[in-house]
Amino acid sequence: MTERIGVAVVGAGMAGQAHAYGYRNATMHPDLAGRVAVDLVAVVDANKELAESTAARYGFATAHADIQAILDDPAVDAVSVALPNNQYIGVIPRLLAAGKHVMAEKPLGRTAAEALQLARTAEKSGLVHAISFSWRRLAAVEGIAKLVREGAIGEPRHFSAWYLTDYAANPEAPLSWRYDRALAGGGAILDIGPHIVSVLEHVLGRTGRVVAADMRTVVPERPVPAGAVVGHGPVATTGERGPVTTDDVTTAITEFASGVTGHITVSRVATGVPNSLGFHLIGSTGSIRFDSVHPDEFELFTSSPPNGVTNGSRTVIVGPEYDSFAHTIPMPARGVGSGYGAGFVAQVQEFLGAIAGNGTMQTDFFTGYRAMLVCSAAQRAAATASAVDLAALDTELRAASSALTGG
Ligand SMILES: NC(=O)c1ccc[n+]([C@@H]2O[C@H](COP(=O)([O-])OP(=O)(O)OC[C@H]3O[C@@H](n4cnc5c(N)ncnc54)[C@H](O)[C@@H]3O)[C@@H](O)[C@H]2O)c1
Protein backbone atom coordinates (compact mmCIF):
# COMPACT_ATOMS: atom_id res chain seq x y z
CA MET A 1 0.00 0.00 0.00
CA THR A 2 1.23 3.50 -0.75
CA GLU A 3 1.87 5.67 2.30
CA ARG A 4 1.14 9.35 1.81
CA ILE A 5 3.55 11.77 3.49
CA GLY A 6 2.56 15.42 3.43
CA VAL A 7 5.50 17.81 3.53
CA ALA A 8 6.05 21.50 4.12
CA VAL A 9 9.12 23.71 3.86
CA VAL A 10 9.53 26.58 6.33
CA GLY A 11 11.87 29.27 5.08
CA ALA A 12 11.90 29.74 1.32
CA GLY A 13 15.36 31.28 1.01
CA MET A 14 18.38 29.64 -0.54
CA ALA A 15 18.33 26.51 1.61
CA GLY A 16 14.55 26.06 1.80
CA GLN A 17 14.39 25.95 -1.98
CA ALA A 18 17.02 23.18 -2.02
CA HIS A 19 14.79 21.15 0.33
CA ALA A 20 11.80 21.77 -1.96
CA TYR A 21 13.89 20.37 -4.81
CA GLY A 22 14.73 17.35 -2.65
CA TYR A 23 11.07 16.56 -1.88
CA ARG A 24 10.06 16.97 -5.48
CA ASN A 25 12.55 14.33 -6.59
CA ALA A 26 12.55 12.04 -3.54
CA THR A 27 10.58 9.14 -4.99
CA MET A 28 13.37 8.44 -7.46
CA HIS A 29 14.68 6.10 -4.75
CA PRO A 30 13.45 2.52 -5.33
CA ASP A 31 12.63 2.10 -1.62
CA LEU A 32 10.17 5.00 -1.94
CA ALA A 33 8.90 4.64 -5.52
CA GLY A 34 5.40 3.18 -5.44
CA ARG A 35 5.53 2.87 -1.64
CA VAL A 36 5.53 6.50 -0.57
CA ALA A 37 3.59 9.32 -2.21
CA VAL A 38 4.96 12.73 -1.31
CA ASP A 39 2.28 15.41 -1.03
CA LEU A 40 3.90 18.82 -1.52
CA VAL A 41 1.53 20.64 0.83
CA ALA A 42 2.95 24.04 1.73
CA VAL A 43 5.79 26.53 1.69
CA VAL A 44 5.95 28.97 4.60
CA ASP A 45 7.93 32.19 4.64
CA ALA A 46 7.40 35.46 6.46
CA ASN A 47 8.01 36.97 3.03
CA LYS A 48 4.70 35.77 1.55
CA GLU A 49 5.64 36.69 -2.00
CA LEU A 50 8.73 34.48 -1.75
CA ALA A 51 6.66 31.66 -0.24
CA GLU A 52 4.23 31.91 -3.16
CA SER A 53 6.87 32.00 -5.88
CA THR A 54 8.75 29.08 -4.29
CA ALA A 55 5.54 27.04 -3.97
CA ALA A 56 4.75 27.70 -7.64
CA ARG A 57 8.27 26.87 -8.75
CA TYR A 58 8.46 23.53 -6.97
CA GLY A 59 4.81 22.47 -7.22
CA PHE A 60 3.68 22.92 -3.60
CA ALA A 61 -0.09 23.37 -3.20
CA THR A 62 -0.17 26.34 -0.83
CA ALA A 63 1.90 29.19 0.60
CA HIS A 64 1.66 30.78 4.02
CA ALA A 65 3.37 33.60 5.90
CA ASP A 66 3.17 31.96 9.34
CA ILE A 67 3.90 28.43 10.60
CA GLN A 68 0.59 28.39 12.52
CA ALA A 69 -1.11 27.38 9.26
CA ILE A 70 0.88 24.15 9.03
CA LEU A 71 0.80 23.42 12.77
CA ASP A 72 -2.98 23.25 12.40
CA ASP A 73 -2.91 21.25 9.16
CA PRO A 74 -3.22 17.46 9.62
CA ALA A 75 -2.12 16.99 5.99
CA VAL A 76 1.41 18.05 6.99
CA ASP A 77 3.40 15.16 8.43
CA ALA A 78 6.97 16.33 7.91
CA VAL A 79 8.61 19.74 7.78
CA SER A 80 11.96 21.06 6.61
CA VAL A 81 13.09 24.13 8.51
CA ALA A 82 15.52 26.51 6.80
CA LEU A 83 15.39 29.76 8.76
CA PRO A 84 17.87 32.27 10.16
CA ASN A 85 19.71 30.47 12.96
CA ASN A 86 17.98 32.37 15.80
CA GLN A 87 14.58 31.04 14.73
CA TYR A 88 15.26 27.31 15.29
CA ILE A 89 14.98 27.34 19.07
CA GLY A 90 11.46 28.80 18.89
CA VAL A 91 10.05 27.18 15.74
CA ILE A 92 11.26 23.56 15.96
CA PRO A 93 9.75 22.72 19.38
CA ARG A 94 6.37 24.03 18.16
CA LEU A 95 6.53 21.76 15.10
CA LEU A 96 7.51 18.73 17.21
CA ALA A 97 4.75 19.48 19.72
CA ALA A 98 2.30 19.46 16.81
CA GLY A 99 3.52 15.95 15.89
CA LYS A 100 5.51 16.91 12.79
CA HIS A 101 8.71 15.08 11.84
CA VAL A 102 11.45 17.69 11.36
CA MET A 103 14.48 18.08 9.14
CA ALA A 104 16.45 21.16 10.21
CA GLU A 105 19.10 23.03 8.33
CA LYS A 106 22.48 23.39 9.94
CA PRO A 107 23.60 24.91 12.21
CA LEU A 108 21.08 23.58 14.74
CA GLY A 109 20.51 26.97 16.37
CA ARG A 110 23.06 29.58 17.40
CA THR A 111 24.98 27.66 20.05
CA ALA A 112 25.77 24.10 21.08
CA ALA A 113 23.50 24.66 24.11
CA GLU A 114 20.56 25.40 21.79
CA ALA A 115 21.45 22.39 19.62
CA LEU A 116 21.48 20.11 22.67
CA GLN A 117 18.13 21.45 23.86
CA LEU A 118 16.62 20.84 20.42
CA ALA A 119 18.10 17.33 20.21
CA ARG A 120 16.69 16.41 23.61
CA THR A 121 13.26 17.83 22.75
CA ALA A 122 13.24 15.92 19.46
CA GLU A 123 14.33 12.69 21.13
CA LYS A 124 11.51 12.96 23.69
CA SER A 125 8.97 13.52 20.91
CA GLY A 126 9.60 10.09 19.38
CA LEU A 127 9.38 11.69 15.93
CA VAL A 128 12.00 11.50 13.17
CA HIS A 129 14.52 14.32 13.48
CA ALA A 130 17.13 15.04 10.85
CA ILE A 131 19.91 17.55 10.30
CA SER A 132 20.73 18.69 6.80
CA PHE A 133 24.30 17.58 6.14
CA SER A 134 23.98 17.22 2.40
CA TRP A 135 27.70 17.26 1.61
CA ARG A 136 28.46 14.01 3.36
CA ARG A 137 25.98 12.29 1.06
CA LEU A 138 28.01 12.97 -2.06
CA ALA A 139 28.99 9.67 -3.64
CA ALA A 140 32.67 10.66 -3.59
CA VAL A 141 32.54 11.34 0.15
CA GLU A 142 30.76 8.00 0.68
CA GLY A 143 33.46 6.33 -1.41
CA ILE A 144 36.27 7.97 0.55
CA ALA A 145 34.71 7.03 3.91
CA LYS A 146 34.45 3.42 2.75
CA LEU A 147 38.05 3.29 1.47
CA VAL A 148 39.39 4.79 4.71
CA ARG A 149 37.38 2.28 6.78
CA GLU A 150 38.79 -0.53 4.65
CA GLY A 151 42.35 0.67 5.24
CA ALA A 152 43.10 1.81 1.68
CA ILE A 153 45.44 4.54 2.96
CA GLY A 154 46.61 2.66 6.06
CA GLU A 155 46.33 4.54 9.36
CA PRO A 156 45.01 8.08 8.78
CA ARG A 157 47.58 10.51 10.24
CA HIS A 158 46.83 14.11 9.42
CA PHE A 159 44.76 16.33 7.16
CA SER A 160 44.19 19.81 5.90
CA ALA A 161 40.56 20.69 5.23
CA TRP A 162 38.65 23.71 4.03
CA TYR A 163 35.33 25.16 3.12
CA LEU A 164 35.90 28.30 1.11
CA THR A 165 33.18 30.55 -0.27
CA ASP A 166 33.24 34.08 -1.62
CA TYR A 167 29.71 35.28 -0.88
CA ALA A 168 31.00 37.93 1.53
CA ALA A 169 34.18 38.86 -0.36
CA ASN A 170 32.46 41.94 -1.76
CA PRO A 171 32.31 44.49 1.10
CA GLU A 172 29.08 45.82 -0.47
CA ALA A 173 27.22 42.52 0.17
CA PRO A 174 24.23 43.51 2.35
CA LEU A 175 24.26 43.20 6.13
CA SER A 176 21.86 40.23 6.41
CA TRP A 177 21.19 38.21 9.58
CA ARG A 178 24.38 36.21 8.86
CA TYR A 179 26.57 39.12 9.95
CA ASP A 180 24.86 39.63 13.31
CA ARG A 181 26.07 37.40 16.14
CA ALA A 182 22.79 37.77 18.05
CA LEU A 183 20.88 36.30 15.09
CA ALA A 184 23.44 33.89 13.62
CA GLY A 185 25.56 32.80 16.60
CA GLY A 186 28.65 32.87 14.39
CA GLY A 187 29.78 33.67 10.86
CA ALA A 188 31.80 31.34 8.65
CA ILE A 189 32.31 29.00 11.59
CA LEU A 190 28.57 28.25 11.85
CA ASP A 191 27.48 28.93 8.28
CA ILE A 192 29.88 26.56 6.56
CA GLY A 193 31.91 25.06 9.45
CA PRO A 194 29.32 22.38 10.33
CA HIS A 195 29.47 21.01 6.77
CA ILE A 196 33.19 20.33 6.74
CA VAL A 197 33.08 19.07 10.35
CA SER A 198 30.32 16.60 9.44
CA VAL A 199 32.21 15.39 6.36
CA LEU A 200 35.42 14.89 8.35
CA GLU A 201 33.56 13.09 11.15
CA HIS A 202 31.92 10.83 8.56
CA VAL A 203 35.36 9.85 7.26
CA LEU A 204 37.44 9.92 10.47
CA GLY A 205 35.07 9.40 13.40
CA ARG A 206 34.58 11.81 16.27
CA THR A 207 36.54 14.97 16.93
CA GLY A 208 38.19 14.87 20.37
CA ARG A 209 39.64 18.33 20.84
CA VAL A 210 39.99 21.75 19.29
CA VAL A 211 43.65 22.44 19.93
CA ALA A 212 43.60 26.10 18.85
CA ALA A 213 41.54 28.45 16.73
CA ASP A 214 41.81 31.87 15.17
CA MET A 215 38.80 33.93 14.03
CA ARG A 216 38.84 37.12 11.98
CA THR A 217 36.31 39.59 10.70
CA VAL A 218 37.95 41.19 7.69
CA VAL A 219 35.02 43.35 6.54
CA PRO A 220 33.94 45.16 9.74
CA GLU A 221 30.97 47.09 8.29
CA ARG A 222 28.45 46.43 5.55
CA PRO A 223 25.54 48.30 3.92
CA VAL A 224 22.18 48.01 5.68
CA PRO A 225 19.58 46.40 3.36
CA ALA A 226 16.46 48.43 2.57
CA GLY A 227 14.27 45.30 2.25
CA ALA A 228 14.26 41.50 2.48
CA VAL A 229 17.52 39.72 1.60
CA VAL A 230 17.26 36.25 0.05
CA GLY A 231 20.45 34.31 0.60
CA HIS A 232 23.34 36.69 -0.01
CA GLY A 233 21.47 39.40 -1.87
CA PRO A 234 21.88 41.59 -3.93
CA VAL A 235 19.32 44.07 -2.65
CA ALA A 236 18.78 47.84 -2.39
CA THR A 237 20.43 49.37 0.66
CA THR A 238 19.56 52.33 2.88
CA GLY A 239 22.86 54.16 2.43
CA GLU A 240 23.86 53.44 6.03
CA ARG A 241 26.42 50.88 7.15
CA GLY A 242 26.26 48.63 10.19
CA PRO A 243 28.78 46.54 12.13
CA VAL A 244 29.63 42.92 11.30
CA THR A 245 29.80 40.94 14.56
CA THR A 246 30.53 37.47 13.17
CA ASP A 247 33.71 35.89 11.75
CA ASP A 248 34.59 36.01 8.06
CA VAL A 249 37.45 33.52 8.25
CA THR A 250 38.32 30.96 10.90
CA THR A 251 41.07 28.40 11.16
CA ALA A 252 40.95 25.64 13.75
CA ILE A 253 43.42 22.90 14.57
CA THR A 254 41.48 19.81 15.59
CA GLU A 255 42.41 16.40 16.93
CA PHE A 256 40.19 13.39 16.39
CA ALA A 257 39.54 10.78 19.08
CA SER A 258 41.70 8.43 16.98
CA GLY A 259 44.65 10.85 17.26
CA VAL A 260 44.47 12.14 13.69
CA THR A 261 45.19 15.89 13.62
CA GLY A 262 44.73 18.61 11.09
CA HIS A 263 43.54 22.09 10.39
CA ILE A 264 40.27 23.35 9.00
CA THR A 265 39.91 26.76 7.36
CA VAL A 266 36.45 28.16 6.68
CA SER A 267 36.09 31.43 4.81
CA ARG A 268 33.24 33.41 3.33
CA VAL A 269 35.63 35.97 1.85
CA ALA A 270 37.65 33.59 -0.36
CA THR A 271 37.91 35.84 -3.39
CA GLY A 272 37.68 33.78 -6.56
CA VAL A 273 36.51 30.59 -4.85
CA PRO A 274 32.70 30.55 -5.02
CA ASN A 275 32.20 27.23 -3.27
CA SER A 276 34.82 24.63 -2.45
CA LEU A 277 34.64 22.07 0.35
CA GLY A 278 37.58 19.72 0.47
CA PHE A 279 40.35 18.00 2.29
CA HIS A 280 43.69 16.31 1.84
CA LEU A 281 44.00 13.30 4.09
CA ILE A 282 47.34 11.62 4.63
CA GLY A 283 47.59 8.03 5.84
CA SER A 284 50.50 5.70 6.60
CA THR A 285 50.35 3.99 3.19
CA GLY A 286 48.37 6.40 1.04
CA SER A 287 46.55 9.67 0.76
CA ILE A 288 43.31 11.09 -0.59
CA ARG A 289 42.47 14.54 -1.90
CA PHE A 290 38.88 15.71 -2.52
CA ASP A 291 37.49 19.03 -3.70
CA SER A 292 33.74 19.51 -4.15
CA VAL A 293 34.45 21.61 -7.24
CA HIS A 294 34.78 18.16 -8.86
CA PRO A 295 32.09 16.41 -6.83
CA ASP A 296 32.26 12.98 -8.47
CA GLU A 297 35.97 12.36 -8.18
CA PHE A 298 38.90 12.22 -5.81
CA GLU A 299 42.62 11.63 -6.03
CA LEU A 300 43.88 8.43 -4.44
CA PHE A 301 47.53 7.65 -3.84
CA THR A 302 48.58 4.25 -2.55
CA SER A 303 52.23 3.40 -1.98
CA SER A 304 51.71 -0.27 -2.62
CA PRO A 305 52.63 -1.92 -4.84
CA PRO A 306 55.76 0.25 -5.09
CA ASN A 307 56.31 1.58 -8.58
CA GLY A 308 59.19 3.95 -9.10
CA VAL A 309 58.32 4.66 -12.72
CA THR A 310 54.61 5.55 -12.82
CA ASN A 311 54.05 6.23 -9.15
CA GLY A 312 51.57 8.95 -8.26
CA SER A 313 47.95 9.50 -7.43
CA ARG A 314 45.12 8.51 -9.73
CA THR A 315 41.66 9.97 -10.23
CA VAL A 316 38.83 7.79 -8.97
CA ILE A 317 35.50 8.60 -10.63
CA VAL A 318 32.47 7.53 -8.62
CA GLY A 319 29.16 6.45 -10.12
CA PRO A 320 25.99 4.45 -9.60
CA GLU A 321 27.61 2.00 -7.19
CA TYR A 322 26.55 4.57 -4.56
CA ASP A 323 22.85 5.11 -3.74
CA SER A 324 23.36 8.84 -3.41
CA PHE A 325 24.41 8.88 -7.07
CA ALA A 326 22.19 6.13 -8.52
CA HIS A 327 18.84 7.45 -7.27
CA THR A 328 19.25 11.20 -7.29
CA ILE A 329 20.13 12.27 -10.82
CA PRO A 330 18.23 11.81 -14.08
CA MET A 331 20.92 9.87 -15.92
CA PRO A 332 22.92 7.97 -13.34
CA ALA A 333 25.93 7.10 -15.44
CA ARG A 334 29.55 7.53 -14.35
CA GLY A 335 30.97 10.79 -15.66
CA VAL A 336 27.56 12.42 -16.15
CA GLY A 337 27.86 14.36 -12.92
CA SER A 338 25.99 14.67 -9.65
CA GLY A 339 26.60 17.35 -7.01
CA TYR A 340 24.91 19.77 -4.66
CA GLY A 341 21.32 18.96 -5.66
CA ALA A 342 21.94 15.22 -5.39
CA GLY A 343 22.98 15.63 -1.75
CA PHE A 344 19.66 17.33 -0.93
CA VAL A 345 17.63 14.66 -2.73
CA ALA A 346 19.55 11.88 -0.95
CA GLN A 347 19.02 13.31 2.51
CA VAL A 348 15.32 13.92 1.92
CA GLN A 349 15.02 10.32 0.67
CA GLU A 350 16.57 9.08 3.89
CA PHE A 351 14.28 11.34 5.97
CA LEU A 352 11.13 10.14 4.23
CA GLY A 353 12.37 6.54 4.38
CA ALA A 354 12.83 6.86 8.14
CA ILE A 355 9.29 8.27 8.49
CA ALA A 356 7.92 5.39 6.42
CA GLY A 357 9.80 2.89 8.60
CA ASN A 358 12.27 1.97 5.84
CA GLY A 359 15.42 2.65 7.82
CA THR A 360 16.92 5.24 10.11
CA MET A 361 18.17 8.76 9.69
CA GLN A 362 21.99 8.74 9.64
CA THR A 363 22.22 12.40 10.55
CA ASP A 364 19.84 13.30 13.35
CA PHE A 365 19.74 16.26 15.72
CA PHE A 366 22.46 14.68 17.87
CA THR A 367 24.74 14.62 14.79
CA GLY A 368 23.88 18.29 14.42
CA TYR A 369 24.69 18.85 18.08
CA ARG A 370 28.10 17.16 17.73
CA ALA A 371 29.03 19.43 14.82
CA MET A 372 27.89 22.43 16.86
CA LEU A 373 30.04 21.23 19.73
CA VAL A 374 33.12 21.38 17.48
CA CYS A 375 32.16 24.85 16.18
CA SER A 376 31.41 26.15 19.69
CA ALA A 377 34.72 24.69 20.89
CA ALA A 378 36.50 26.58 18.09
CA GLN A 379 34.78 29.81 19.17
CA ARG A 380 35.83 29.21 22.78
CA ALA A 381 39.38 28.21 21.78
CA ALA A 382 39.72 31.44 19.81
CA ALA A 383 38.29 33.56 22.62
CA THR A 384 40.44 31.99 25.35
CA ALA A 385 43.56 31.14 23.32
CA SER A 386 43.49 27.65 24.80
CA ALA A 387 42.56 24.11 23.78
CA VAL A 388 38.98 22.91 24.31
CA ASP A 389 38.21 19.28 25.01
CA LEU A 390 34.95 18.17 23.40
CA ALA A 391 34.01 15.59 26.05
CA ALA A 392 34.44 18.21 28.79
CA LEU A 393 32.39 20.77 26.85
CA ASP A 394 29.69 18.15 26.25
CA THR A 395 29.58 17.31 29.98
CA GLU A 396 29.39 21.00 30.87
CA LEU A 397 26.52 21.64 28.43
CA ARG A 398 24.58 18.53 29.48
CA ALA A 399 24.90 19.50 33.15
CA ALA A 400 23.72 23.05 32.42
CA SER A 401 20.82 21.76 30.31
CA SER A 402 19.76 19.26 33.03
CA ALA A 403 19.95 21.99 35.67
CA LEU A 404 17.62 24.13 33.55
CA THR A 405 15.09 21.38 32.82
CA GLY A 406 15.47 19.55 36.12
CA GLY A 407 16.15 16.37 34.12
N1 LIG B 1 22.86 23.13 3.69
C1 LIG B 1 23.21 24.16 2.95
O1 LIG B 1 23.90 23.99 1.96
C2 LIG B 1 22.76 25.54 3.32
C3 LIG B 1 22.90 26.59 2.40
C4 LIG B 1 22.44 27.86 2.78
C5 LIG B 1 21.88 28.05 4.02
N2 LIG B 1 21.79 27.01 4.91
C6 LIG B 1 21.16 27.21 6.24
O2 LIG B 1 19.76 27.36 6.04
C7 LIG B 1 19.22 28.34 6.92
C8 LIG B 1 18.57 29.45 6.09
O3 LIG B 1 19.57 30.06 5.30
P1 LIG B 1 19.20 30.77 3.92
O4 LIG B 1 20.46 31.08 3.24
O5 LIG B 1 18.17 29.97 3.19
O6 LIG B 1 18.57 32.11 4.50
P2 LIG B 1 17.69 33.19 3.75
O7 LIG B 1 17.92 34.44 4.48
O8 LIG B 1 17.92 33.11 2.27
O9 LIG B 1 16.21 32.66 3.99
C9 LIG B 1 15.61 32.61 5.24
C10 LIG B 1 14.12 32.85 5.05
O10 LIG B 1 13.47 32.67 6.30
C11 LIG B 1 12.36 33.58 6.33
N3 LIG B 1 11.97 33.70 7.75
C12 LIG B 1 12.66 34.26 8.77
N4 LIG B 1 12.00 34.06 9.94
C13 LIG B 1 10.87 33.37 9.63
C14 LIG B 1 9.81 32.84 10.40
N5 LIG B 1 9.76 32.95 11.73
N6 LIG B 1 8.80 32.16 9.76
C15 LIG B 1 8.81 32.03 8.41
N7 LIG B 1 9.83 32.50 7.64
C16 LIG B 1 10.82 33.17 8.24
C17 LIG B 1 12.90 34.85 5.71
O11 LIG B 1 11.85 35.65 5.21
C18 LIG B 1 13.79 34.28 4.59
O12 LIG B 1 13.14 34.25 3.34
C19 LIG B 1 20.39 28.82 7.78
O13 LIG B 1 20.38 28.12 8.99
C20 LIG B 1 21.61 28.46 6.97
O14 LIG B 1 22.74 28.19 7.77
C21 LIG B 1 22.21 25.77 4.56
The ligand as an SDF file (V2000), in Angstrom:
LIG
                    3D

 44 48  0  0  0  0  0  0  0  0999 V2000
   22.8550   23.1290    3.6880 N   0  0  0  0  0  0  0  0  0  0  0  0
   23.2140   24.1590    2.9490 C   0  0  0  0  0  0  0  0  0  0  0  0
   23.9010   23.9890    1.9600 O   0  0  0  0  0  0  0  0  0  0  0  0
   22.7610   25.5370    3.3180 C   0  0  0  0  0  0  0  0  0  0  0  0
   22.8970   26.5950    2.4040 C   0  0  0  0  0  0  0  0  0  0  0  0
   22.4370   27.8550    2.7840 C   0  0  0  0  0  0  0  0  0  0  0  0
   21.8810   28.0530    4.0240 C   0  0  0  0  0  0  0  0  0  0  0  0
   21.7940   27.0120    4.9070 N   0  0  0  0  0  0  0  0  0  0  0  0
   21.1610   27.2080    6.2420 C   0  0  0  0  0  0  0  0  0  0  0  0
   19.7610   27.3570    6.0360 O   0  0  0  0  0  0  0  0  0  0  0  0
   19.2210   28.3400    6.9210 C   0  0  0  0  0  0  0  0  0  0  0  0
   18.5720   29.4520    6.0920 C   0  0  0  0  0  0  0  0  0  0  0  0
   19.5670   30.0590    5.2970 O   0  0  0  0  0  0  0  0  0  0  0  0
   19.1970   30.7730    3.9160 P   0  0  0  0  0  0  0  0  0  0  0  0
   20.4640   31.0760    3.2370 O   0  0  0  0  0  0  0  0  0  0  0  0
   18.1710   29.9680    3.1890 O   0  0  0  0  0  0  0  0  0  0  0  0
   18.5680   32.1080    4.4990 O   0  0  0  0  0  0  0  0  0  0  0  0
   17.6940   33.1880    3.7510 P   0  0  0  0  0  0  0  0  0  0  0  0
   17.9200   34.4440    4.4800 O   0  0  0  0  0  0  0  0  0  0  0  0
   17.9150   33.1080    2.2740 O   0  0  0  0  0  0  0  0  0  0  0  0
   16.2050   32.6640    3.9940 O   0  0  0  0  0  0  0  0  0  0  0  0
   15.6090   32.6050    5.2430 C   0  0  0  0  0  0  0  0  0  0  0  0
   14.1170   32.8540    5.0450 C   0  0  0  0  0  0  0  0  0  0  0  0
   13.4670   32.6710    6.2980 O   0  0  0  0  0  0  0  0  0  0  0  0
   12.3580   33.5810    6.3320 C   0  0  0  0  0  0  0  0  0  0  0  0
   11.9660   33.7050    7.7490 N   0  0  0  0  0  0  0  0  0  0  0  0
   12.6560   34.2600    8.7650 C   0  0  0  0  0  0  0  0  0  0  0  0
   12.0020   34.0610    9.9370 N   0  0  0  0  0  0  0  0  0  0  0  0
   10.8670   33.3740    9.6300 C   0  0  0  0  0  0  0  0  0  0  0  0
    9.8070   32.8370   10.4010 C   0  0  0  0  0  0  0  0  0  0  0  0
    9.7630   32.9550   11.7330 N   0  0  0  0  0  0  0  0  0  0  0  0
    8.8000   32.1620    9.7550 N   0  0  0  0  0  0  0  0  0  0  0  0
    8.8120   32.0270    8.4150 C   0  0  0  0  0  0  0  0  0  0  0  0
    9.8250   32.4950    7.6410 N   0  0  0  0  0  0  0  0  0  0  0  0
   10.8230   33.1670    8.2400 C   0  0  0  0  0  0  0  0  0  0  0  0
   12.8950   34.8540    5.7080 C   0  0  0  0  0  0  0  0  0  0  0  0
   11.8450   35.6480    5.2130 O   0  0  0  0  0  0  0  0  0  0  0  0
   13.7930   34.2820    4.5920 C   0  0  0  0  0  0  0  0  0  0  0  0
   13.1450   34.2520    3.3380 O   0  0  0  0  0  0  0  0  0  0  0  0
   20.3880   28.8170    7.7810 C   0  0  0  0  0  0  0  0  0  0  0  0
   20.3820   28.1170    8.9950 O   0  0  0  0  0  0  0  0  0  0  0  0
   21.6150   28.4590    6.9660 C   0  0  0  0  0  0  0  0  0  0  0  0
   22.7360   28.1860    7.7710 O   0  0  0  0  0  0  0  0  0  0  0  0
   22.2110   25.7700    4.5620 C   0  0  0  0  0  0  0  0  0  0  0  0
  1  2  1  0
  2  3  2  0
  2  4  1  0
  4  5  1  0
  4 44  2  0
  5  6  2  0
  6  7  1  0
  7  8  2  0
  8  9  1  0
  8 44  1  0
  9 10  1  0
  9 42  1  0
 10 11  1  0
 11 12  1  0
 11 40  1  0
 12 13  1  0
 13 14  1  0
 14 15  2  0
 14 16  1  0
 14 17  1  0
 17 18  1  0
 18 19  2  0
 18 20  1  0
 18 21  1  0
 21 22  1  0
 22 23  1  0
 23 24  1  0
 23 38  1  0
 24 25  1  0
 25 26  1  0
 25 36  1  0
 26 27  1  0
 26 35  1  0
 27 28  2  0
 28 29  1  0
 29 30  1  0
 29 35  2  0
 30 31  1  0
 30 32  2  0
 32 33  1  0
 33 34  2  0
 34 35  1  0
 36 37  1  0
 36 38  1  0
 38 39  1  0
 40 41  1  0
 40 42  1  0
 42 43  1  0
M  CHG  2   8   1  16  -1
M  END
$$$$
